Amino acid sequence: MAENNDQIPDDIKALTFEDALKALEDIVGQLESGAVSLEDSINIYTRGTWLKRHCEAKLKRAEARIEKITLDVSGDAGLEAFDVK
């Protein structure tokens, strides 16, 4: 199983967040259906793990880029990191 983003397969790294999330939803559906063999379940579960990590990494990068506009005491506009807590 992948321990970091460097081990995520290139085809997953190339996916947009939305496409990766859709693929992850498809995997969950397959696993929940119970119509997948044990071997296939293991393989798609592993792919699901990589997709989840890819989505999480994309979200973290997006959060790091979010900024908010602030006004200082004199009314001048500026930018600062947006705290998403």
N, C-alpha and C positions, 0 to 999 in steps of 0.2 A: 504494500500500500504506500502511496506517496507520502513523504514526510514534509516536503516543502514544494513551493511552486515550480522549482526547477525540474521536478520529476513529473509534472503534469504533462501529458502528451501534447504535442504541438497542435493536433487537430482541436483539442479542447481550448488551448491557449488562444487560438484564433477566433473563438466564438465570442459574440457580443454577450453582454450580461443576459439580455432577454432570450437569446437562443440557448445559452447554457441553462438558464432556469427552465425553459420549456423541455429541454432534453432531460433534465433532472426530474421534472414532473412526470415525463413519460416513463422513466425508470421506476419511479415510485409506483405508478399504476401497474406496471408489469409485475413488480414484486408483490404488490397487494393482491393481484389476481390469482396468484398461486399456480399459474399455468406455465411457469418457467422451470426448467430442470434445475437441479441443484448446482451443477457446473455452470450453467448460464447465469443463475442467480448470483453466484460468487463473482463472475466476470462483470455483470452489470452493476452489482453493488460497488465493486472497485471503481468502475467508471463513474458511478454516482458520487463517490467520495471525491474524486478528482474534480468533477463538475461543481460540487459544493465548495471546495477550496478555491476554485477559480472564481465563483460568484462572490465569495467572501473577500477575496483579494481585490476584485473590482470595486466592491462597495467601500472597502477601506481607502482605496485610492480616490474614490469620488468624495468621501468624507473629508479627506485631507485637502481637497481642492476647494471645498465650500468656504466662501468668505462672506462676511456681512459688511455692509456699508455702515460706517459710524460717523458721527459728527463730534468734533472736539469742542472745547469750550468756546472757541472763537467762531464756530459754525463751519469750519473747513471739513470737507468730506475725506474719509480715509477708509482703508480696508483692514480688517483683522480676521483672524481665523474664527470660524463659526463653531461654537461648542455644541455638539449634537447630543449631549448627555441627556 
